[in-house]
């Protein structure tokens, strides 16, 4: 059970007046900005990837750690920051996460070799818990009528930042020294940190207690082994002893971790709550949607940049790639209020199913529409609309099924499932494109059939999410009574 909330700092104000409620629009705007800034790090180095071996004086296989390190750090830290946020303060952990982003960006901006670059990217990955923490703060602080649209916007910021960050990163990479990318990220992170300090209140809803160190180490071990095997399996060989050993260690660690979590009094992840049908199916759908979203991010840039002489490549620059992908981010943002409206009238289950259907249609269109830039803009926008609808529904489904004292941990686990989905997407797409190839001059390139196969897989993944959503409970409303009770307790503590 949650401990009694700590009275706000101005609880002793003359006359016993309650503290002024936070300005809702300002809080939502600041938290959404923080989410977008953090998601920028996912696309920050994409324009640099072909040049990293020369820039860092390292082999191509070694420079992939600049991407892998961020993935691993984010997977490890997301459930940890969520649980610590529930225990010691969500705003506090949000600020620590943003400071890690600023520090990592500064290290990247100062680096000229592989080791500091990987260190900086690891620190950037430690900011991955910002979005679930932001959603949890919204649940504690916002009125019920504003919660749906606000959490939908915050959830969509994961995709928005990535889509909008690509053209910005490409623009800077083409016109300035590459270090400017990291200094820009550091500056944006500093602005977001300052705004959180000034505008976002600290929630009084906390569980207290002792942190589950054993659970954190066990889950981190399992996730690092799993994601390392998935992300590096193509380089090491999928049948190699190292890859197979990592998968085996991950499976064993998950079993041991699960037994520990079921027996400990205050677990890192409450598996009994996670096993509830609504939470379990929503998390499974999140992983599948993470797969679908990242498949688009992998395919469209390659189609745009492959030579025209292949017959299906469009021969465009990285800057054009960014401009083509940017509308999908804007569409995701625009879908947030619509997602909330549909969830309010028909339930988040319907919103999730609608999002899965739209994504399926988008990949279906991509199979036949890939010969012109406008077609890829249309496809990415349709898929972005579906992802925006679905991502807006997921926090509502999760929060309706968990107690308010576990909001940050539950949302963090949901975000982690999306990350696992994107990692699997990268591996599956890489295998498919490596198997279906053509010879272009002296190089081997993915064939058009390879792209179509991955698009079909993306559509199939969205259909799986649709089926999973169909088994969710019929109507789920956000846990407004708990939320209202938490605010009432804070007001009573202040008088």
N, C-alpha and C positions, 0 to 999 in steps of 0.2 A: 504494500500500500504506500502511496506517496506520503512523504513527510509533510508537516505543516509548512505552507509557503512562508518564505522569509518576507517580512513586511517591507514595502517599498521605502526608499530612503526618505520620502517626504511624508511618511505615515504620521509624523507628529506635527503636521502643519496646524497652525492656529485654527481653531474652530472645528477641527476634526474633519476637514474636507478631504474627499478622496482625490488622488492624483488625477491630473487631466489625462484623458485617454489619448493614446498616440494618434497622430493624424494618419488616417488609414491609407490614403492615396500615396502619401510620402513614404510610409513604411513599405508598402507594396513595391513602389518604384525603386527604392534603394535595394531591397532584397532581390528583385528581378535583375537589376543592374549587376549586383554581385554575382548572381548565377551566370549571367551572360559573360562577364569578364573571366570567370573561372573556366567556362566551357571554351573560351578562345584558345586555351593552351592546347586543346586537342588538335587544332589545325595550324598552330603557330609554326611548326617546323615543316609542314607539308611542302611548301615551295622550296625549301632548302634540301630536302632529302636527296635529290640527285647530286647535289654539290657537297654534301657533308663529308664524304671521304677526302676530298681535296681541302676543304676548309679546316678540317680537324686533323689532317694527316693521319688517317686511320683507314682500315679496310672497310669495304661496304657492309660486310656482315657485322663488324664491330659497331659501326655507326647506327645500326638499327636499335641499339640499346638506348639511343636518345628518345625513341618512341616507346620501347618496351618498359623502360624504367618508370615512365609516367603511368603506364597502365598498371604495373605491379604495385606501385605506391598508392595509387588511387583505390585499388581493390582492397588493400590491407587497411587503409586508414578510414574508409567510409563507414563500416560497421562500428569501428572503435569510437570515432568522433560522435556518431549518433548516440551510442550508449553514454558516453561522457557528457554529452549535451543534456540528456535526460537527468543525469545525476547531479551535475555541477553548474548547469546553465547553458542554454543553447546559444545565446548571444556571445558568451565568452568563447565557446568553441568555434563559433563563426569567425570571430576576430582572429583567433589563433590560426585558423585555416587561411584567412586572407593574408596574414603576415607571412605564412609559409610561401604563398604565391609570390609576394613581393620579393622575399629573400631569394627564392629560386630563380625568378626572372633576373635579379641583379647578378647572381652567380653566372647565369647564362650569358648575360651581357658582357661580363668580364672574361669569358672563356675563349681560348684559342686552341684548345686540345680536347680530346675525348673525355678524360676523367672529370674535369670541372663541368663540362656540358651535361654529362650523365647525372652528376650530383645536382646541378640546377634543375634538370628535368624531374628528378626524383622529388625535390622540394616542391616543385609546381604540382606534382601529382598528389601531394599531401593536402592540397586544397579541395580535393574532390568531394568532400562532405558538405560543401556550402549549400548546394541545392536542397538536399533533404533537411538540413538544419533550418534553412529559410522557410520551407513548407511547414515545419513544426512550429516555428515562431508565429507564423500566420495563424495556425490553429489556436494557439494560446491567446493571441492578441486581437484578432479581427472579429467583428460581429458576424454572426452566422450567415447573414444575407450577402456578405462580401467574400466569404471564404472560398466558395467554389471557383469564381473567376480568378481570384488571386492565386490560389494554388495551381490552377491550370496554367496561368502565365508563368509561374515559377518553374513548374515542371517542364514546360516547353522551352525554357531558357537553355536547357541542355542542348537542344538542336539549334536554337536560334543563334547562340554564340558561335557554334561551329560553322554554320552556313554563312554568317556575316563576316566571320573572322578570315575566311579563306581569301576573298578578294582583297581585303585590307592587307593581309600578310603578303599576298602576291605583289600588290602595289609597292609596298615598302621594300620587299626583297629585290624588285627590279630596279628601283630608283635610289636605293640607299645602301649603306653598309649593313650586312645581315645582323649585326649586333643591335641595330635600331629596333628590330622586332622585339627583342627581349626588354630593352629599356622602355619601349612603349607599353608592353605588358606590365612592367613594374610600375609605371606611372598610373595606368588604369587601376591596378590593384591598390595602390596607395589612395587614390580617390575613393574607391569603393570602401576601403577600410575607414577613412575619415567620415564618410557619410553614415556608415553603420554606427560609429561611435556617437555621432550627433543625433541621429534620427530613430534608431531602432531601440526599443526598450528591452530590458532583460526580463524574461518570464519568471514568475515566482513558482511555477509548477516544476518541482524537482522531486526525484525519488530518493536522493541521498544514497547511503549504503556504501559498500566496498566494491571496487571495480574488479571484474572477473579477469584477472591477468592470465590465468591458465587457459581460459576460453579464448582470449584474444590471441595468445600464442598459437593455440591449436588451429583456429580458423585461419590465421595468417599463413601458417605453414601449408595448410591444404590449398589455399587460394594461390599462393606463390607457385607451388608445384604445378597446379592445374594450368594456370595462365601461362607459365613459362613453357610448359610442354606444348600448349596450343600455339603460342606466338612464335616459338623457335623450332617447332617440329619440322617445318618444311626445310629449314637449313640443316638441322641435325639428321633428318631422315625419320619418317613416321614409324618405321620399324626398328629404329636404333635402340640400343639398350638404355641410353640416357633418356630418350623420350618416354619409352615404356616404363622405366623406373620412376620417372616423375609422376606419371599417371597413377602408378601403383601406390606410391607414397601419399599422393593426394587422396586417393580413395580410403586408404588406411587411416590417415589423419582425420578425415571427415567422420569416419565411424567412431573413433576414439573421442573426438570432440563432441559428437552428438551424445554419447553416453555421459560425458562429463556435464554437458549443459542440462541434461534431464535430471541430474542428481544435485547440482549446486543450487543454493538458495536464491542467489541473485545472478542469473546467467547473463552473459553478453548478449545472447539472442534467446528469447523465450520461445523455444521450439513448440511448446503446446499452443501458444497463440499463433505462431507461424503456420502450424498445421491446420488451423481452421480453414474450411473450404474457401471462403472468400479471400483470405490472405494468400493461401497457397496457390490458387488459380491465378490471382492477379500477378503474383511474382513470376509464375511460369509464363504468363502472357507478356510480362515486361521483358523477360529474356528473349522471347521470340521477336518482339518489336525492336529490341536492340539489334537483333540480327538483321531485320528488314531495313532499318534506318541506315545501318552502316554499309549494307550491300549497295545502296544507292551511292553513297559517298565513295565507294571503291570503283564502281563501274563507270559512272558518267565522266569523271576526270580522264580516265584512260581513253574512252571513246572520243572525247574532244581533242586529245593531244596526239593520238596515233596519226601517222601520215595519211594524207588523202589517197595516195597510191594504193593503199591496202583495199580500197573499195568501200570501206565502212568507217574509217577514221576521218576526222574533220580537220586535222592539222592546225589546231588552235593553240594559243599561248596559255600559260598558267593564269594570266590575268583574265582571259576570257572564261576559263574554267570557274574562277571565283565569281564572275558576274552571272554566269549561268546558274550557279548553286545558290546565290544570294536570295533570289525570290522565294525559295523554299523556306528559308528562315523567317522571312516576313510573313509568309502564309501561316507558318506555325504560330507566330505571335497573334495573328488575326483570328486564328481558330480558338484561342483561349476563352474569350467570352462566349463564343458559340458553344464550345464544349461544356462550359458551366451551365448555360441555359438549357441545353438538352438534358444534362444530368439532373437539373432541378425539376424538369417537367416529366421526364421519362425514366430517370435513374441512370447512374454511371455505367451500369451494365450495358444499356442500350448504346451509350456513347462509345464505349470500348468496342462493341460489335460493329458500329458504324465506321469507326476509325479503321478497323481491320479490313472491312469491305472496301473502303476507299484506297487503302494501300494495295490491296490485291488488284484493283482496277488499274492503279498506276503502273504496277509492274507488268500487267497484261498489255497496257498501251506501249510500254517500253520495248516489248518484244517486236512490235511492228513499226514503232516510230523511233528511229535512231539515226536518220540520215540527214538531219538538219539541226542547227542550233536551236531554233524555235521549238522543235519537237522535244528536245531534251529539257528546255525550260519548262514546257508544259508538263512533262513527265515528273520532273523534280518537284514542281508545285503541287501536283495532285498527290504524290506520295507525302510531301510535307504537310498537306492538309489532313491526310489520314493520321499521320503521326501526331500532329497537334491535337486532334480530337482524342486520340487514345491516351496520350501522355497527360492530358487534362483530367481524364477520368480516373487514372490509376491512384493518385493520392486520395481522392474521395473514397474509393473502394477500400484502400488500406486503412485510412483513419476511421472509417465507419466500423471497423472490426477489431480495433485495438484500443486499450485504455489510454487516456490522455497522458499518463505517466510513461508510456512506451512509444510515443509518437515519433520522436527523432530516430530511435533505434529501428522501428518498423519502416519508416521512409528510407532510411539509409540502406537497409537490406533490399528494399525494392530497387533503389538506384544501383546497388551492386549487381542485381540480377540483369539489369540493362547492360552493365559493363561486361558481364560474362557473355551476354548475347552478342555484343559487338566483337569480342575476341574470337568467338566461334565463327562468326560471319567472315572475319578476315581470313581465318584458316581455311574454311570451306571454299570461299571464292578463290583463294590462292591455289588450292589443289585443282579446282575445276579449270581455271584459266591456264594452269601449267600443263594440263593434260590435253586440252583442245587448242592447238596452236597452228600457225602458218609460218613459213620461212619468208622473210622480207630482206632481200640482199643477204647479208651475212649474219643477221640476227633473227631470233625466234620471237614471235609476237603472239598474243592471244588471238584466236580466231573469232569471227562473228558468231559462230555457233557457240563458242565458249561463253561469250557475253550473254547470249540468249538462254543458255542453260542456267547461269547464275541468276538471271532475271526470273526464270521460272521457279528457281529455288526460293527467291525472295517472295514471290507470289504465294508459293506453297507455305512458307513460314507464316505469312499473314493469315492464310486460311486456317492454320493450326491455332493461331491466336483467336480467331473467330470462334472456333469450336470450343476452346477453353473458356472463352467469355460466355458462351451459351450455357455453361454449367454453373455459372455464378448464381447466387440467390437473386430472386426476381427484382427486388427493389431495395436499394441501399441508400440511406440518407446519411450525411455526415453526422458524427456524434455530437450534435448541438447541445443536448442536455449536459454532457460532461464538460463541454467547452464553457457553457454558461455557468456551470457550478464553479469551475476554476476561476472565472472572472469575478464571480460573486464572493469567493473566498478572499481574493486579493483586495476587493473593495472593503470587505468587513475588517480585514487586517489593517487597513489604512485609516479607519475611523476610531 
